[in-house]
Amino acid sequence: MTPVVEIVEHAPAVSLALPDTVGRALAAGGILDAVPDPYAPGRWSLRAGSKVGSVAVGVPGTDETFTVRIRPKTPVARLFFLLGYSLDPKGAWQEGEVEVAEHRDLLPALAHTVERQVDRALGQGLLQGYRVTEESALVVRGRIREAEQIRRRFGATLPVEVTYDEFTADIAENRLLRAAVERLLRLPGVPRDVRRRLLHQRGRLADVTTVVRGQPLPDWRPTRLNARYHTALRLARVVLENASAEHAPGGLRIDGFLFDMNKLFEDFVTVALGEALRGAGRTSRLQDVHHLDEAAAVRMRPDFVLYGADGAPAAVADAKYKAEKRVGFPETDLYQMLAYCTALGLREGHLVYAKGNAPHAAHRVRHAGILIHQHALDLDQQPAGLLADIASVARQMVPDLRV
């Protein structure tokens, strides 16, 4: 039995019949808000927040698997533009090379996109590189590890503890690609045709070491030599870093993939502002640490701070992915921005929301003279419109800027 539950991010709660073990697993995993229905035993009230994607919860001792799909309000194609731009603003997303095909659900679109990019990366064969190898050998190759030879062999001649650089396909880049492919093959809801192509890609990577679950992901650096891998590798990290926990208390298995729309929106806004405000000696920093008090006891981390040529803060912005609210934007955001402006010595601050109830508002703080702007981005529009709106925000942050 594999019942499927579909809900929409930030939509009203729905009441469903669920085993208590599954309801508790969903609540404990932070996947969505899940509470028992006080008026109907055996039913749970589920409400999705900002996480979107798909997870499957398997109940120990049974064949039952409950799949929960959380649909984003934003169209999947637009969501992938936000993701791609935040990963690489001048890369394949800008050039129209990354497609989600006909898929309208998040996980099928992601699996299709990753598989296509892996196929493109491996089109000229597996990338090879040098890897440091340490082993015991019967012949000397590379350099003898003298300390290890003495410690392990007690003066014996053979075998020899050596270290050498091996030219191989078993490098970090290929390990990441294989790990992402393996992960997608375990996720529920990957279409059959995409799964078949993923199995083909796994076969091409068969000689690459599998990343052991729980170990740090292999590190790689973009270079001219691995340029054809860049898009695939960035997507691979997205797959691996956004995978849900696979085991929950009580022996339950939770397997899936979830995007946090809060982080996705924040990443897009801050990267896009950095691109729009680049140049003329200006630099931008994301999540830069500052302090509210003189004793440096109260830390603050604004999403985006722009610095002028003199190194002093020139503008500050914070991105807020909010559900639409009848009463408008929360006052706590204004208080937070007021603290940022005060600590940074700025006369204006900027809050950037996903479209809510007002296109733009400005509030001048009494007795302080600080002006706080509230901007709203319409995520339903085409990418060109989104970037034009970001450019408009940038012009208000730096009035003499030509964007």
Salt bridges, closest charged atoms under 4 A:
GLU6 OE2 - ARG69 NH1 3.40
GLU6 OE1 - ARG71 NH2 2.96
ASP88 OD2 - ARG234 NH1 3.32
GLU97 OE1 - ARG120 NH1 3.36
GLU102 OE2 - HIS103 NE2 3.93
ASP105 OD1 - ARG71 NH1 2.22
GLU115 OE1 - ARG116 NE 2.68
GLU115 OE1 - ARG197 NE 2.83
ASP119 OD1 - ARG204 NH1 2.83
GLU134 OE1 - ARG145 NH1 3.09
GLU148 OE1 - ARG151 NH2 2.83
GLU148 OE1 - ARG152 NE 3.09
GLU161 OE1 - ARG145 NH2 2.76
GLU161 OE1 - ARG152 NH1 3.45
GLU161 OE2 - ARG153 NH2 2.60
GLU166 OE1 - ARG131 NH2 3.17
ASP170 OD2 - ARG131 NH1 2.81
ASP170 OD1 - ARG175 NE 3.07
GLU182 OE2 - ARG178 NE 3.09
GLU182 OE1 - ARG202 NH1 3.31
ASP193 OD2 - ARG197 NH1 3.73
GLU241 OE2 - ARG237 NE 3.16
GLU246 OE2 - ARG183 NH1 2.06
GLU246 OE2 - ARG186 NH2 3.32
GLU246 OE1 - ARG213 NH1 2.65
GLU246 OE1 - ARG253 NH2 3.78
ASP255 OD1 - ARG183 NH1 2.94
ASP255 OD2 - ARG253 NH2 3.39
ASP267 OD2 - LYS263 NZ 2.80
GLU275 OE1 - LYS90 NZ 3.32
GLU275 OE2 - ARG278 NH2 2.47
ASP288 OD2 - ARG285 NH1 3.49
ASP288 OD2 - HIS290 NE2 3.57
ASP318 OD2 - LYS320 NZ 3.11
ASP333 OD2 - LYS322 NZ 3.83
GLU348 OE1 - HIS373 NE2 3.03
ASP378 OD2 - LYS355 NZ 3.92
